[in-house]
Structure formats: structure tokens, C-alpha cells
Amino acid sequence: MAGLQAIKYERGNLQVLDQLRLPHEFVYDDVSTCEEAFDCIKAMRVRGAPAIAIVAALALAVELEHKKDGAVTKEDVVKYINARLDYLMGSRPTAVDLSNAIKLLKKKSQDAATASTIDQTQASAEVRKTFIEVAEKILEDDLTSNLAIGRYGAEYLRRQQMPVVTPIDHNEQLRYFTTSPPGTQGAPDSTYRKLSVLTHCNTGSLATSGHGTALGIIRSLHKMNYLDHAYCTETRPYNQGSRLTAFELVYENIPSTLITDSMAGALFARKKTEKNISAVIVGADRVARNGDTANKIGTYTLAVLAKAHGIKFVVAAPTTSIDLETESGVFIKIEDRAKTELTQITGAVVGKDGKVNVNNTARVAIADQRIDVWNPSFDVTPHDLIDAIITERGEVVRSPKGTFDFKTIMPERWKAQVEKEDLNSLAVQTPMSEESTQFPMEHI
């Protein structure tokens, strides 16, 4: 395999890697209907905000390529598209990438129908073709965005490093890099300590079209020779860090260590100086207008710990994950997952010889099955704990006033969504009640 791919696509055919079977097995599921895509997303066989949006869009593209809509008029094709997209939105309501993709696909489909003045058969074909091309562009753009996020993030973190002025022990040279100081031209090169980082959940190739967001920054740091070591949390309750991120880091030969979620504070206290731990880098399921960020449960805790230890807390997110219509994190809907994700676990059986037998799996209880469980998928990190949000259009840093301004990197969306709202003052949001945040999920 040339590289890790969560999604394999060619027009009319979509395959999605079953990430529940990683790291021991590579199994791709054929996804030819929206129902199959919904199930993949809901059961978390595919996960990660960008990948969810891509799978939903491409699944409907496959249906349309095979004319499963059965429509004979352009109006009926648009009606079918809108209904299928509304259905897919229910698979993961927290993911703003999905809602943004759905809005775009609906608009482009309607525009194609409105612009088409040819006969109904050709007009229907034109609407289908437009949808398919837009869905494929979402896939293409995501990879381009990830590579840019990786580059911007690596350079942001490099600029936080201070040059080393003391002599370097010959045996320690591999822990340093030499380059020109940031923002200089013609100045002599300086020497810097390589930096170490901690990441949470999974934000790499398996969560996107490729390269990744937060893990993409780590990949870029490694490729640019700035990285000393990467730490990843196991990421309870679903272990996406130990099952997926650890797998990706090993696969890419990146120096890395797995820790439990509860070890982060001890890691910072004991290893910050020794390993030059400079940042916690996480992804985002949704970023509110003020910078509040929803991400996998445990992210908020890491932000508090990073603040206490003087470590940068960085969010890596494409602009598609920034929700300008949601004013702050109190309006972000948080899903609750099944209790069995905390009380049971499935895995390949380890034989007496210590080898993993992928053909023999078992589900075991790891807690008293009678205990009540609270299992939210995400938490919201307040913007004042975040130092920078890295996007494909550059970095947005927290101002001295503790605020984030996305207007400079998203002027058109800001004008259309924020300034229009300010002028009209029509929509008044209220925080969601605890009851309204429930999102029942099937047992996995």
C-alpha cells in the first residue's frame, strides 16, 4: 500500500476503510448507497470531520452516477438530492464539515437546475453531473487543505522556538536543527532544539482524505526535521488514539510514544524540559465564531493542563470546520455515545505465544455492566485556552484581548454570515438544555 487511505474512490465506486478493525486488519467496505454511508458514519467505521463529509458526499455521487434517483425531471433530481442530504445530516450532527458540504451541494445542484434550459432528460443529467463533480472537488480540496495546514502549523511552531546559544554536545546534535531565523533575510543561520508535541484522538490520513490536520502538522514537522518526539493519548472512550494515531505514527516511522489520557499532566511536569514539549496539537469537529472548539472528549482537559505548564495549545482545522453562524461553544450540540463503549471492548485475541490472531476476536466486559455511564463524544475548549487555530489559509492567533478574528482569512463568508446577521438581528440563539444534547447511537 502506497499510503494510508481511509477512502478509495473512482467515479461510480466508493470504498471506505473499516477503522473498527484497525490496527490489525485492513478491510474496505463497498459503499454504494446513502444508507450504507449513514451506517459507516454512525458506527464510526469512518470518522473524522473531513472524512465524514467526503463519504456522505461521495456516497450520494455514486447513487447519482448509477441513476438510482429514477428521476425524469431536473426538479425531481434536486428533490431527491435534498432529501438524501437531509437524511445523511442525521448521521453526525456535530460535524460542521458535513453541514457545510451539504449546504454547498444543495446550492450547486439547485444552481445547475436553474441554469439548465435544455430538455428534461439532458437537464437531469446535468444536475447529476454537477453534483458528482462538486463532491469530487470536496475530496480533492481536502487533501490540498491538509498539506497547507501542515506547512503553516509547522512554521508557526518553529517560530516559537528560541535559538540555542550554548555549545551543543556532539552526541546530542541529532536533537537540533539549523536554519535561518524566522522573518529574516540574509542573516546567519541559527541552531534550535527540535520540539516535541502531544496530540489527542485521531486527525491523520484516516480521518481525512490524506495527510491529516493536527497529525498532518506532526507529519510536516517530522518531514522538515523540526520534530524530536510525538506523544499520543489513547483517547478514551473509544481509543482512537491508541488504535489509529499510534498506528499511523508507527506506519510513518515517526518517533512516538503512547500514553493514557490521565498521564498528560505528569508528562508535562516531568518531560517538558527534557523533550522540549512545546505544543498540544488537536483537531476540531467544530470551531465557533469566537474560537470555542468542540473536539473529542478530553481535549478541554489537555488545554487546561497545557495552560498550567506554559505549553502552546494549537487547533488544526480547515476553514470548513469554522462555523461562523454559531456564536460560541454553548450552542454546539454534543452527542452522547453508547454506555457499552466504556464498559465493553472488542479486540483480536492474543495467543499464549504473544501473537495477535486477527481471525479470532472477542468482546469482553471491562467494568461492572450495571454501572451508569455518561459518555459524551466531545467537549468544548474555551477560546481563551487556545493559542492559535491553524487553517489552510494561515494561522489565526488569539489577540491580546483573548479573542479570535476569522474575518481576515474568510472575508466573503464573514460578510455573508456575520455582517448580515448583525444587520438583520433576526436569529437569537439560546443555549441548549442538557436534554436537547442527547444523540442516541447504536451499540458498537
Beta strands, then each sheet from edge to edge (+ up, - down):
strand 1: 7-10
strand 2: 13-17
strand 3: 28-30
strand 4: 176-179
strand 5: 190-193
strand 6: 195-199
strand 7: 227-233
strand 8: 256-259
strand 9: 277-282
strand 10: 286-288
strand 11: 293-296
strand 12: 312-316
strand 13: 322-323
strand 14: 344-350
strand 15: 356-365
strand 16: 378-381
strand 17: 388-391
strand 18: 394-397
sheet 1: 1+ 2- 3+
sheet 2: 4+ 5-
sheet 3: 8+ 7+ 6+ 9+ 12+ 17+ 18-
sheet 4: 13+ 10+ 11- 16+
sheet 5: 14+ 15-
end
